Amino acid sequence: MTTHVQRLAAFAVRCRDQGVPERVREDVAGRVTDVLGNCLAAHADPDGDAAPAVLRAVLRWGGAGEATAVGSGHRLPAPAAALINGTLAHALDYDDTHLPSVLHPSAPVVPAALAAAEAAGADGARLVAAVAAGIEVCNRLGLASYLPEARNSLFFERGQHATSICGTLGAAVAAGLLFGLAEDGIAHAAGVAASMGAGLLEANRTGGTIKRAHCGWAAHAGVSAAVLALEGVTGPPTVLEGRFGFFAAWLDGCYDESAMLFALGRRWELLRTVYKPYPTNHFTHPGIDCALALRDVLHLRGLPPAEVADVELGVAAPVLRTIAEPREDKLRPRSPYHAKFSGPYTVAAALLGGGGLGLAADDFAALTPERLALAARVRCVADERATEIFPRAFAAVLRVRLRDGTTLEHRVDSSRGGPERPLTREELAVKFRANAGRALPADQVEALLTAARDLPASPSPEALLRLTVARPR
């Protein structure tokens, strides 16, 4: 009998050997572009203490220079390059999201694939196919964890970070394809990687910088697993469905086999992965949308934010533990990064206005007294309609009561960038330019944007990654 991991491996090898549809190739080029922009923005982030710490750690390890660290240009062993680049990709919480699994597949898979492609001397077409396969495997594993009766991912219900857990296997599949592994080798790489994935979400609630490194470690573990498989380390054939396998260990055996395997290679979950317009936890996005809309109303009325007496943010019940609890920590975040997981602070920031597509990375460079004062007036509650919609889309309602007693209200049923409101190519370019522009001069940003979009025809990713290093002034 063919096991689950063998079916996923067969799909991945078909992607490499037979190619992927044109719309998938174009989509992957966009995901690589988005990841590189996020990495560069994080590389230049004044609040970014996790990524520099990870870079210092990998530089201590040393080793052969096989792959490039985005932004710094350091040449590192492929697993180490994947670690630093994956950390950068997730550091600002600006990375894409698959629904309804609520995981961020590109942040672990793309850095792993870039590192493996450089180390293996693969061209852009091979890289794109590997990224497509790796993200699809990651998404399918996440989708298998979604339980309709719970309206949530079982990983998330348990406080487990599905991105780093499923992303480790997706990264291993992508790296294994680039290292030239055959079907059984890909299955072994995923089987080895299944013993390496981990991640807890407590940092979302009470702080700490480790979550920023989750995708880096997933990318690192994925590349390492592929190298181990290349050298002969094997994984169990029943690593996913077995008595002591992946789903039993993480989810007590509760998973949706059909969601993981149905129409694999014909229906692409990759294409259902949405981009973020704001550099914050995705659960905060519908509240930000509402706040930006009501800010326009206040502006039209000539009213300053000081006229706001109090604010009520209604969101899906399952997200309250992430963006509203503990209440004291969300009203006064411990750091700019922690503020990205605060419903009150992100609403306050949007009501006061920001850059980019409404809020940008520079808006979270530091906490400000004005935003903290307004955040103290925001309370978060469960909203029945948003709960019903979640997690197929992220919805919210915002009610702003002014000092004269007037109440303004705005509701969104799908946040900007979500399934019903996808970002346009032009909006994604605005995001990329704002992100990459934090680290690179304008002409180099444009050259990088063009090169990333042309990735499928590129002879090598090395020239692309060299463009992420700022030229000496």
Order of alpha helices (4+ residues) and beta strands (2+ residues): alpha-alpha-alpha-beta-beta-alpha-beta-alpha-alpha-beta-beta-alpha-alpha-alpha-alpha-alpha-alpha-alpha-beta-alpha-beta-alpha-alpha-alpha-alpha-alpha-beta-alpha-beta-beta-alpha-alpha-alpha
